[in-house]
Amino acid sequence: MQANQIFNAAPGTIILLYGEKHNIKELTHSIQSSMPDDFKARTSLNSCSIVSMDMCGDEKPNSFHDLAVLCSRLVISAGRRSHFEGLLMLNISDLITRPEDADRLKALGEILSLKNGLASKCITLLYGPTKEKEILIAAEDLDFDGKLRVRRFEGTSQEDSLQALLAHTHMSCTDKRTMRLLQSTIDEMQEQRQFDPLRFFQSCEAQEGIITKDSVWAALNDPYSYINRMKKAMPLSQRDEKNTVHRIGFQSNQ
């Protein structure tokens, strides 16, 4: 299943998406950057179009704090609608490592499957499993009513991914050499978490909506352009990451 196909699913669809471990970052980025304009327009009365959250286990046997947080988030994200109608992305990788979290997966599957429930009008995407055993366990626990779809994530080609990003910013390149130059820079920065390809494209804009080879080189050669500020900040960022504990949480994306 490709990223752009997810947005064509019917409301209430629940999809368990799996893939290789190294593709998880590409999965989330590709999906968010592939959101079509009509989907954003269709969900404009919600407070956001995409809600994403990392689901965590709990040390207390009968507690599932993150499920309560999820329900609260869906209520808030509904905005001026009775239900949230966008895309709900849930990372369940933390719930498939311990047997004691099986009941939490089942509870999550039941909440998501409730008729007229909080998630009944949105498309729900669950991801995290990368091995067949993990996929089977997660699918069995989550599939409350037999309607869960299990699909493999098909990564887009570099050219398709770049085209999707450009379309998202309503920009275009003058030729394939310019596209290759943009792609090589994105590849170089892919390990830098703070790097935003869309801001990079905007910094390379020669005129409204147009990126040329010369405008890309101008950005690459400017010592204080967006891309070079990011490169100079990389050693500091890498140092901070080593000293910072990652905090699991959730976020909403307009």
N, C-alpha and C positions, 0 to 999 in steps of 0.2 A: 504494500500500500504506500503510495506516495503522499507527500505532505499536503499537496493541494486537493487530493481526493477526500481528505477528512472533512473538509468544510461542506461537502456535498451530501454528507450523511443526514438521515432524517432526525428530527428532534427526538430525544429520548434514547438514541443509539449509544450503546456502551461498547467501546473497543479496547481490547488488550493488545497493545502494540509491542512487539519484541524485536530485538536486533542485537548486533554485536556490541560489546561493552564500549568500544571506542566510538560508536556511532551515537551514543546517548546525547552528547552535546550537539551534534549535527541534527539529531531528531528534533530537539526543542527549538533550536534556532531556525531550522527549515520550516517548521510548522508556523511559528509566529511570523516569519517573514513572508510566508505564502498566503496569508489571510487576504482573500479578495475584497475589493471595495464593496461589493454588494452584501457580503456577510457583515462587514462593519456597519453599513447603513441599516441592515435588518436588525441589528442589535443596538442601535443608537439610543433606544429608550432604556436600555440597561445601563448601569453605572460604568460598565466596561465590556469589552467584547471577549476577552480571554481571562480566565482565572486559573492560576497555577499554584500548586501547593505540594510540598513534600510530606507524605504521610508517615508518621513515626509510631513506633510501638510504645508501650508503657510498662513501667516496672510493676505497677499494681495489677493483679490478675483480672479484676473486674472493671478496669478503667480504660477508656479510650478517649483521651483528651482531644486528640486531633480530629476525631469525628465530630465532636461538638463545635470545634473551631470551623470545620468545613461547613456545617449546617448554618452557622452564623454568617459565614462569608457568602454563602449562596443567597441568603435573605437580603443582605446588604447589596450584593451585586445585581439583584433583580431591578433595582432602581425604580423606574416608573412603570414597570411591568409586575404582574403577579408572580412570575417565575423568571429566573435567569435563563436567557435563551441563547447564550453564546457558547464558547468552547471551554470545557472544564478539563484541565490537564493535571493529573495526579501521579506523582512519582511514588510508586509503592515498593521501591527496592529495599527499604528498611523493614518492610513487613514480610519479606520472604526469606529472611535469614534465620529466624527462630521459630520452632514449632509452636511456642506459646502464643504467637501472633496470628495463628490460623483463625481463631474466633474473631479477631479484629478484621481480617479480610472478609470473613463471612458477613459480619455486621456492615461493613462498607458496601459489599455487594447488595445486601438487602435494602439499604438506604437508597442506593442509586437506582434500584429497580422498582421502587414504590410507584404505583399508579397515581398520577397527580401529585407525586412527591416533589421535593425541592429540586431534583435533577431531571424531572420528567420532560422538560422542554428544551434542555440543552444537549449538546453532543459531549459525551464524556470519553476522555482518552486516558487510559491507564498505561503506564510504562515503567520499566525497571528490570523485568526478567530478561536474562541474556542466554541462559542455558535451558535445554529442553526440560530438565527436571523442574526447574523454577517455573517455567511456563505452564507445565501441567498442574503443578500444585496451586499456582495463583489462579489459573482458569477454573479449576474445580472448586476452590473456595469462594471465588467472586461470582460465579455463574448462578445467581439465585433463582432465575426463572427459565434458564435454558436459552436465553437470547443473546448472551455475550458473544461478540465477534472476536476472534483471535487472528491477528494479521501480522505479517512480517513487515517491518519498515524497510522500504526500498529507497535508499539514498538517491537523491537527484545527482545528475552529473554536474561537474563544475560549471559547465556552460549554462545549464538550466538553472542552477542555483544563483549564478550571477545575474542572469536575465530576470529572475524573480525579484532579486534585491533591487535591481534597477527599476523594474516596473513598480515596485512598492514606493519608490521615491519619485516616480514619474520622470525618470531620466533615461537617456540613451547615449550610446557611444558612437563615434563617427566611423569606426572600423574595428576589425578583429584584433589588430595589434594593440589598440587601446584597451580592449577587453582583456587581453592576455596580461597587460601591464597591471590592470586593476586586480586580476585574479592572483597574480604572483605576490602582490603586496598583501592581499587578504590572507593567503596561505602563510606568509611570513609572520603574520600577526595572530594566527589562530590560537596560540597558546596564551595570549594576553587577554584575560577575562574582561578588562575594561574597554577593549577596543570595540568601536561601533562602526561597522562598515557603512552604514547610512550617513553618518557624519563625515566619514572619509570621502564618500561620493560627493557630498555637498561641498566639501573643501576643494574638490577637483573640478567643479563646475566652471566651464569657460563662458557660457552664456546660459540663459534660462533653459534648463532641461537638457543641455548638451555637454558632454564630456569629450575632450579631445586628447590626443597623445601629448601635445604640448602642455595642456592644462594639468595633466597628471604629473608630468615631469616637473612642472613649476611647483606643485605641491610637495613632491618628493625632495626637491632641492631647497625649498624654503626651510631654514633651520627651526623656525617657530610655527610651522604649519601644524595642523591637527596630527598628522601621522608622525611627524618628527618629535612633537611634544610627547606623544605616547611612547615612542621608542626611548626617549630620554628618561621617562618615568618607569620603564620596565624594571630596571634593577631595584628601584625603591619598592615597587609593587611586589616583586618576588621575595624581597626581604620581609615585607610585612606579612605575606601569606604564610611564611614559615612560622611566624610568631603569633598567628591569629587562629583561634579555634573556629571552624566553620559552624555557623549557627543555622540549623534547619528552620525554615519558615515558609511563608507563602508570599505571593505577590500578585498584583493584578496588572494587566497590560491593556492599555487603551487600543 
